[in-house]
């Protein structure tokens, strides 16, 4: 009998889904609280516009390597311990950030707190363990969409908490309160979930430290796809040097360190893959890495856009349209609010009509919406700008849902690593777009998003393949488990 989705149940796999999307929700409340709090922080500490924009870039920078590392760790140790650890440690670092006094201290702690954004990767692996392929799109969409709503939750609650305290320290109490809730939930989560349903096997990669690929061509592409991750971190370093926040000597040291890390990672990747490529990869473990690469660039646009836009939207409304800070934060909260239905909708439509066609539709919408926003002028009605922003948000978030409807169907035992790399590219996109925002005006920022979306749409149309057939995994006792992907 077909297993019908009953999303409002709180039993079995649905209980795991609801507990896990709320864990993700809390990581985003803590991580993305900086956007709606920025007008308060900027006023309280007399920050310049450039200092505020750099803090927003730093907020997403650490998440780039963190998602790669967490993707490897979740495949090895399991989601339960990883999500709980991220909530607890992330909450502690966020509390420390909220009580820093100097800009340098704020910048360092905000950079370190970026690792909490890696929690997203953990849930992708856990949900794929509990839901079959025919339901993975909508389940991952619910997880991602309702969890992403944490940024809206922060925008709709924290400004009121901050403004309810007299003086300039209200933002400190608001962020601290959210962080304490995250820590408490991290403890609760650990004692209330399991990595797999009872009797199921948690598949792990044979080796850790790099993703296993299926051919030498895939190995070359995998190494090449690591370059943008290091370029994003280099770009952030350059930006800090450009505003004289770090010295030229320190910047050069960071560049040299990043180059050395890339070389070490490349050698490690080659070593891990050379042996099993030489012996030929068993058919059941083969997959096309181009699928991963295209999904990486797709998430670069969809989630990169989401993080960048939600980070600058409140300031955009204040700077261009002269809105009150609280009103601007509330209007900015509309953008992540649509995650509640758009991302699950993208996953559901992918399950029903196919992964590739939904990606084509959503990316067409993203490109057109942001190209239109690229023509925005200060004389425009704020309501027309909000409507265009909502349209772009619906398509980008539905696109994210479609992307992660496909991620778990590429290679089950590597799901954490694939999700980690794809998630990291989302943060690469955020760093790139936020850096562009610090260099150009808001209309040019929106235009850039539209143009990049068009390029990625072309990659999807020409090169992406619809998942078909099934995956197979070998159990510990030597038997083979067949996992359908469509």
C-alpha positions as CSV (number, residue, x, y, z in Angstrom):
1,X,0.0,0.0,0.0
2,X,1.3,3.4,-0.9
3,X,2.7,5.5,2.0
4,X,0.8,8.7,2.0
5,X,2.3,11.8,3.4
6,X,0.7,13.0,6.7
7,X,2.9,16.0,7.5
8,X,0.9,17.0,10.5
9,X,1.5,13.7,12.2
10,X,4.0,13.6,15.1
11,X,4.7,9.8,14.9
12,X,7.6,7.9,13.3
13,X,9.4,9.6,10.5
14,X,7.2,12.7,10.8
15,X,8.3,13.2,14.4
16,X,11.9,13.1,13.2
17,X,11.0,15.6,10.4
18,X,9.4,18.1,12.8
19,X,12.1,17.8,15.4
20,X,14.8,18.3,12.8
21,X,13.3,21.2,10.9
22,X,12.9,23.0,14.2
23,X,16.6,22.3,15.0
24,X,17.5,23.8,11.6
25,X,15.1,26.7,12.4
26,X,17.0,27.5,15.6
27,X,20.4,27.5,13.9
28,X,19.0,30.1,11.4
29,X,17.5,32.2,14.1
30,X,20.9,32.5,15.8
31,X,23.0,32.6,12.6
32,X,20.9,35.1,10.6
33,X,19.9,37.3,13.5
34,X,22.6,39.7,12.3
35,X,20.5,41.0,9.4
36,X,17.5,42.3,11.3
37,X,19.8,43.4,14.2
38,X,22.2,45.3,12.0
39,X,20.3,48.6,12.0
40,X,20.3,48.4,15.9
41,X,24.0,47.4,16.1
42,X,25.1,50.1,13.6
43,X,23.3,52.8,15.6
44,X,24.5,51.5,19.0
45,X,28.1,51.2,18.1
46,X,28.3,54.0,15.5
47,X,29.5,51.7,12.7
48,X,30.1,53.0,9.2
49,X,28.1,51.5,6.3
50,X,31.2,49.7,5.1
51,X,31.8,48.2,8.6
52,X,28.2,46.9,8.7
53,X,28.5,45.3,5.3
54,X,31.8,43.6,6.2
55,X,30.1,42.1,9.3
56,X,27.4,40.6,7.0
57,X,30.1,39.1,4.8
58,X,32.0,37.6,7.8
59,X,28.7,36.1,9.0
60,X,28.5,33.8,6.1
61,X,32.3,33.2,5.4
62,X,33.0,30.5,8.0
63,X,30.0,28.5,6.8
64,X,31.8,27.7,3.6
65,X,34.5,25.4,5.0
66,X,32.2,24.4,7.9
67,X,29.6,22.8,5.6
68,X,32.3,20.8,3.8
69,X,33.7,19.5,7.1
70,X,30.3,18.9,8.7
71,X,29.2,17.0,5.6
72,X,32.2,14.6,6.1
73,X,31.6,14.3,9.9
74,X,27.9,13.6,9.6
75,X,28.5,10.8,7.1
76,X,31.0,9.3,9.6
77,X,29.4,10.0,13.1
78,X,25.7,10.4,12.3
79,X,23.3,13.4,12.4
80,X,22.2,13.2,16.0
81,X,25.4,14.1,17.7
82,X,26.4,16.6,15.0
83,X,23.1,18.7,15.1
84,X,23.2,18.8,18.9
85,X,26.8,19.9,19.0
86,X,26.2,22.6,16.4
87,X,23.2,24.0,18.4
88,X,25.1,24.0,21.7
89,X,28.4,25.3,20.5
90,X,26.9,27.8,18.1
91,X,24.7,29.2,20.8
92,X,27.7,29.7,23.1
93,X,29.7,31.5,20.5
94,X,26.6,33.7,19.6
95,X,26.2,34.7,23.3
96,X,29.9,35.7,23.3
97,X,29.4,37.8,20.2
98,X,26.5,39.7,21.7
99,X,28.6,41.0,24.5
100,X,31.7,42.1,22.6
101,X,32.6,45.8,22.9
102,X,34.9,46.6,20.0
103,X,34.4,46.2,16.3
104,X,37.4,43.9,16.0
105,X,35.9,41.6,18.6
106,X,32.5,41.7,16.9
107,X,34.1,40.8,13.6
108,X,36.1,37.9,15.0
109,X,33.2,36.4,16.9
110,X,30.8,36.9,14.0
111,X,33.2,35.1,11.7
112,X,33.5,32.2,14.1
113,X,29.8,31.9,14.6
114,X,29.3,31.2,11.0
115,X,29.8,27.5,11.5
116,X,26.3,27.2,13.0
117,X,25.0,27.6,9.4
118,X,26.4,24.2,8.7
119,X,23.6,22.6,10.6
120,X,21.6,22.5,7.5
121,X,23.8,19.8,6.0
122,X,23.1,17.5,9.0
123,X,19.3,17.4,8.5
124,X,19.6,16.6,4.8
125,X,21.3,13.3,5.6
126,X,18.9,12.5,8.4
127,X,15.8,13.2,6.4
128,X,17.1,11.1,3.5
129,X,17.5,8.2,6.0
130,X,13.9,8.4,7.1
131,X,12.0,9.1,3.9
132,X,11.8,7.1,0.6
133,X,12.9,8.6,-2.7
134,X,9.3,9.2,-3.8
135,X,8.8,11.5,-0.8
136,X,12.3,12.9,-0.4
137,X,11.5,16.1,-2.4
138,X,8.6,17.3,-0.3
139,X,10.2,16.0,3.0
140,X,13.5,17.9,2.2
141,X,11.4,20.9,1.2
142,X,9.6,20.9,4.5
143,X,12.8,20.5,6.3
144,X,14.6,23.2,4.3
145,X,11.7,25.6,3.9
146,X,10.4,25.6,7.5
147,X,13.9,25.5,8.9
148,X,14.9,28.5,6.7
149,X,12.0,30.3,8.2
150,X,14.3,30.8,11.2
151,X,15.6,33.9,9.4
152,X,12.1,35.3,9.3
153,X,11.5,34.3,12.9
154,X,14.5,36.3,13.8
155,X,13.4,39.3,11.7
156,X,9.9,39.2,13.3
157,X,10.8,38.8,16.9
158,X,14.3,40.0,17.7
159,X,13.7,43.7,16.7
160,X,10.8,43.9,19.2
161,X,12.9,42.3,22.0
162,X,15.8,44.7,21.2
163,X,13.5,47.8,21.2
164,X,11.8,46.7,24.5
165,X,15.0,47.4,26.4
166,X,16.0,50.9,27.3
167,X,19.3,52.1,26.0
168,X,21.6,50.8,23.2
169,X,22.1,47.3,24.5
170,X,18.7,45.9,23.5
171,X,20.2,44.0,20.6
172,X,22.6,42.2,23.0
173,X,19.7,40.9,25.1
174,X,17.8,39.8,21.9
175,X,20.6,37.7,20.5
176,X,21.5,36.3,23.9
177,X,17.8,35.1,24.4
178,X,17.8,33.4,21.0
179,X,21.1,31.7,21.7
180,X,20.0,30.3,25.1
181,X,16.9,28.7,23.4
182,X,19.2,27.1,20.8
183,X,21.4,25.6,23.5
184,X,18.5,24.2,25.4
185,X,17.0,22.7,22.2
186,X,20.4,21.1,21.3
187,X,20.3,19.1,24.5
188,X,16.6,18.1,23.9
189,X,17.3,17.1,20.3
190,X,20.1,14.7,21.3
191,X,17.8,12.6,23.5
192,X,14.9,12.5,21.1
193,X,16.1,11.4,17.7
194,X,17.8,8.4,16.1
195,X,20.0,8.4,13.0
196,X,17.9,5.8,11.2
197,X,14.6,4.0,11.6
198,X,14.8,0.8,13.7
199,X,16.4,-2.0,11.7
200,X,17.9,0.2,9.0
201,X,21.6,0.5,8.2
202,X,23.4,3.8,8.4
203,X,25.7,3.7,5.3
204,X,29.1,5.3,5.7
205,X,31.8,6.1,3.1
206,X,34.7,3.7,2.9
207,X,37.2,6.6,3.5
208,X,36.9,10.1,4.9
209,X,38.7,13.3,4.1
210,X,37.4,13.7,0.5
211,X,34.5,12.6,-1.7
212,X,34.9,9.4,-3.6
213,X,34.4,9.8,-7.4
214,X,33.8,7.4,-10.3
215,X,36.4,8.4,-12.9
216,X,39.5,10.5,-13.5
217,X,37.5,13.1,-15.4
218,X,35.2,13.4,-12.4
219,X,38.3,13.7,-10.1
220,X,39.6,16.6,-12.2
221,X,36.1,18.3,-12.0
222,X,35.9,17.7,-8.3
223,X,39.3,19.4,-7.7
224,X,38.3,22.3,-9.9
225,X,35.0,22.7,-8.0
226,X,37.0,23.3,-4.8
227,X,38.6,26.4,-6.3
228,X,35.6,28.7,-5.8
229,X,35.4,27.8,-2.1
230,X,39.0,29.1,-1.6
231,X,38.4,32.1,-3.9
232,X,35.4,33.2,-1.8
233,X,37.6,33.1,1.4
234,X,40.3,35.0,-0.5
235,X,37.7,37.6,-1.6
236,X,36.6,38.1,2.0
237,X,40.3,38.5,3.1
238,X,40.8,41.1,0.3
239,X,37.7,43.0,1.4
240,X,39.0,43.1,5.0
241,X,42.3,44.4,3.8
242,X,40.6,46.9,1.5
243,X,38.9,48.6,4.5
244,X,42.1,48.4,6.5
245,X,40.7,46.1,9.1
246,X,43.7,43.7,8.7
247,X,47.2,44.5,7.6
248,X,48.8,43.8,4.3
249,X,51.1,41.3,5.9
250,X,48.3,39.4,7.6
251,X,46.3,39.3,4.3
252,X,49.3,37.9,2.5
253,X,49.6,35.2,5.2
254,X,46.0,34.3,4.8
255,X,46.4,34.0,1.1
256,X,49.4,31.8,1.5
257,X,47.6,29.6,4.0
258,X,44.6,29.2,1.7
259,X,46.9,28.3,-1.2
260,X,48.7,25.7,1.0
261,X,45.4,24.2,2.2
262,X,44.2,23.9,-1.3
263,X,47.3,22.0,-2.3
264,X,47.1,19.7,0.7
265,X,43.4,19.1,0.0
266,X,44.1,18.3,-3.6
267,X,46.8,15.8,-2.7
268,X,44.5,14.2,-0.2
269,X,41.7,14.0,-2.7
270,X,44.0,12.4,-5.2
271,X,45.4,9.9,-2.7
272,X,41.9,8.8,-1.5
273,X,40.6,8.3,-5.0
274,X,43.6,7.0,-6.9
275,X,43.5,3.5,-5.4
276,X,39.9,2.7,-6.0
277,X,39.9,4.3,-9.5
278,X,42.8,2.2,-10.5
279,X,40.9,-0.9,-9.4
280,X,37.8,0.3,-11.1
281,X,34.7,1.5,-9.2
282,X,31.9,-1.1,-8.7
283,X,28.8,-0.1,-10.8
284,X,26.6,0.3,-7.7
285,X,29.0,3.0,-6.4
286,X,29.3,4.9,-9.7
287,X,27.7,8.4,-10.2
288,X,28.3,11.4,-12.4
289,X,30.1,14.2,-10.6
290,X,28.8,16.7,-13.1
291,X,25.4,16.3,-11.4
292,X,27.0,17.5,-8.1
293,X,28.8,20.3,-9.9
294,X,25.6,21.7,-11.5
295,X,23.7,21.4,-8.2
296,X,26.5,23.3,-6.5
297,X,26.2,26.2,-9.0
298,X,22.4,26.1,-8.8
299,X,22.6,26.5,-5.0
300,X,25.2,29.2,-5.4
301,X,22.4,31.2,-6.9
302,X,19.3,30.2,-4.9
303,X,20.7,30.1,-1.4
304,X,23.4,32.6,-2.1
305,X,20.7,35.0,-3.2
306,X,18.6,34.2,-0.2
307,X,21.4,34.9,2.3
308,X,22.5,38.0,0.5
309,X,19.1,39.5,0.0
310,X,17.9,38.8,3.6
311,X,21.1,40.3,4.9
312,X,20.8,43.6,3.0
313,X,17.0,44.0,2.7
314,X,16.4,45.9,5.9
315,X,19.2,48.3,5.2
316,X,18.0,48.7,1.6
317,X,14.6,49.7,2.7
318,X,16.1,52.2,5.2
319,X,18.7,53.7,2.9
320,X,16.7,53.9,-0.3
321,X,13.2,54.5,1.0
322,X,13.8,56.1,4.4
323,X,11.7,53.5,6.3
324,X,11.7,53.2,10.1
325,X,14.2,50.5,11.3
326,X,11.5,48.2,12.9
327,X,9.2,48.6,9.9
328,X,12.0,47.9,7.5
329,X,13.0,44.7,9.5
330,X,9.3,43.5,9.4
331,X,9.1,44.1,5.6
332,X,12.4,42.3,5.2
333,X,11.0,39.4,7.2
334,X,8.4,38.9,4.4
335,X,11.2,37.6,2.1
336,X,12.3,34.6,4.3
337,X,8.6,34.1,5.4
338,X,7.8,32.6,1.9
339,X,10.2,29.7,2.7
340,X,7.2,28.2,4.6
341,X,5.5,27.2,1.3
342,X,8.0,28.0,-1.6
343,X,10.7,25.5,-0.7
344,X,8.4,22.6,0.2
345,X,6.5,23.5,-3.0
346,X,9.6,23.2,-5.1
347,X,10.3,19.8,-3.5
348,X,6.8,18.6,-4.0
349,X,6.7,19.6,-7.6
350,X,10.0,17.9,-8.2
351,X,8.6,14.7,-6.8
352,X,5.5,15.0,-9.0
353,X,6.9,16.3,-12.3
354,X,10.6,15.7,-12.3
355,X,13.7,17.4,-10.8
356,X,15.1,19.0,-14.0
357,X,11.9,20.6,-15.4
358,X,11.2,22.2,-12.0
359,X,14.7,23.6,-11.9
360,X,14.4,25.0,-15.4
361,X,11.1,26.8,-14.4
362,X,12.4,28.1,-11.1
363,X,15.6,29.4,-12.5
364,X,13.8,31.2,-15.3
365,X,11.7,32.9,-12.6
366,X,14.7,33.9,-10.6
367,X,16.5,35.4,-13.6
368,X,13.5,37.4,-14.8
369,X,12.6,38.7,-11.3
370,X,16.0,39.9,-10.4
371,X,16.7,41.4,-13.8
372,X,13.5,43.4,-13.2
373,X,14.7,44.5,-9.7
374,X,18.0,45.5,-11.4
375,X,16.1,48.5,-12.9
376,X,14.8,49.7,-9.5
377,X,15.0,53.5,-8.7
378,X,14.5,55.4,-5.5
379,X,11.3,57.0,-6.9
380,X,9.6,53.6,-7.2
381,X,6.8,52.7,-4.9
382,X,8.0,50.5,-2.0
383,X,5.1,48.1,-2.6
384,X,6.2,47.4,-6.2
385,X,9.7,46.7,-4.9
386,X,8.3,44.3,-2.2
387,X,6.2,42.5,-4.8
388,X,9.2,42.0,-7.1
389,X,11.3,40.8,-4.2
390,X,8.7,38.3,-3.1
391,X,8.5,37.0,-6.7
392,X,12.3,36.5,-6.8
393,X,12.1,34.9,-3.4
394,X,9.4,32.4,-4.3
395,X,11.3,31.2,-7.4
396,X,14.7,31.0,-5.6
397,X,13.4,29.2,-2.6
398,X,11.4,26.8,-4.8
399,X,14.6,26.2,-6.7
400,X,16.4,25.3,-3.4
401,X,13.7,22.8,-2.7
402,X,14.1,21.2,-6.2
403,X,17.9,21.1,-5.7
404,X,17.8,19.2,-2.5
405,X,15.0,17.0,-3.8
406,X,17.8,15.7,-6.1
407,X,20.9,15.8,-3.8
408,X,20.0,12.6,-1.8
409,X,19.4,10.7,-5.0
410,X,22.9,10.9,-6.4
411,X,24.8,8.5,-4.0
412,X,23.2,7.6,-0.6
413,X,26.4,6.9,1.4
414,X,27.9,10.3,0.2
415,X,24.8,12.3,0.9
416,X,26.3,14.3,3.7
417,X,29.4,15.2,1.7
418,X,27.4,16.1,-1.4
419,X,25.0,18.2,0.7
420,X,27.9,19.8,2.4
421,X,29.6,20.8,-0.8
422,X,26.3,22.0,-2.3
423,X,25.5,23.9,0.9
424,X,29.0,25.4,0.9
425,X,28.4,26.8,-2.6
426,X,25.3,28.5,-1.3
427,X,27.5,30.4,1.1
428,X,30.1,31.1,-1.6
429,X,27.2,32.7,-3.5
430,X,26.3,34.8,-0.4
431,X,29.9,36.0,0.0
432,X,30.2,36.8,-3.7
433,X,26.9,38.6,-3.8
434,X,27.4,40.5,-0.5
435,X,30.9,41.5,-1.6
436,X,29.4,42.8,-4.8
437,X,26.8,44.7,-2.8
438,X,29.6,46.4,-0.9
439,X,31.1,47.6,-4.1
440,X,28.1,48.6,-6.2
441,X,24.6,50.1,-5.6
442,X,21.6,48.1,-4.8
443,X,20.1,48.1,-8.3
444,X,23.4,46.8,-9.8
445,X,23.5,44.1,-7.1
446,X,20.1,42.9,-8.1
447,X,21.0,43.0,-11.8
448,X,24.1,40.8,-11.1
449,X,21.9,38.1,-9.5
450,X,19.7,38.1,-12.5
451,X,22.6,37.7,-14.9
452,X,24.3,34.9,-12.9
453,X,20.9,33.1,-12.7
454,X,20.7,33.1,-16.5
455,X,24.1,31.5,-16.8
456,X,23.3,28.7,-14.4
457,X,19.9,28.2,-16.1
458,X,21.9,27.4,-19.3
459,X,24.0,24.8,-17.4
460,X,20.8,23.1,-16.1
461,X,19.2,23.0,-19.5
462,X,22.2,21.6,-21.3
463,X,24.0,19.3,-18.9
464,X,21.8,18.3,-15.9
465,X,20.4,14.7,-16.1
466,X,17.1,13.6,-14.5
467,X,17.8,10.9,-11.8
468,X,16.5,7.5,-12.9
469,X,16.5,3.9,-11.9
470,X,17.9,3.0,-8.5
471,X,20.9,3.1,-6.3
472,X,22.3,0.0,-4.5
473,X,24.2,-0.2,-1.3
474,X,26.0,-3.3,0.2
475,X,25.0,-4.0,3.8
476,X,27.6,-5.2,6.4
477,X,26.5,-8.8,5.9
478,X,27.2,-8.6,2.2
479,X,23.5,-8.4,1.0
480,X,22.5,-5.7,-1.4
481,X,19.8,-3.1,-0.7
482,X,18.1,-1.4,-3.7
483,X,17.1,2.2,-3.2
484,X,14.7,3.6,-5.9
485,X,15.3,7.1,-7.1
486,X,12.2,7.7,-9.1
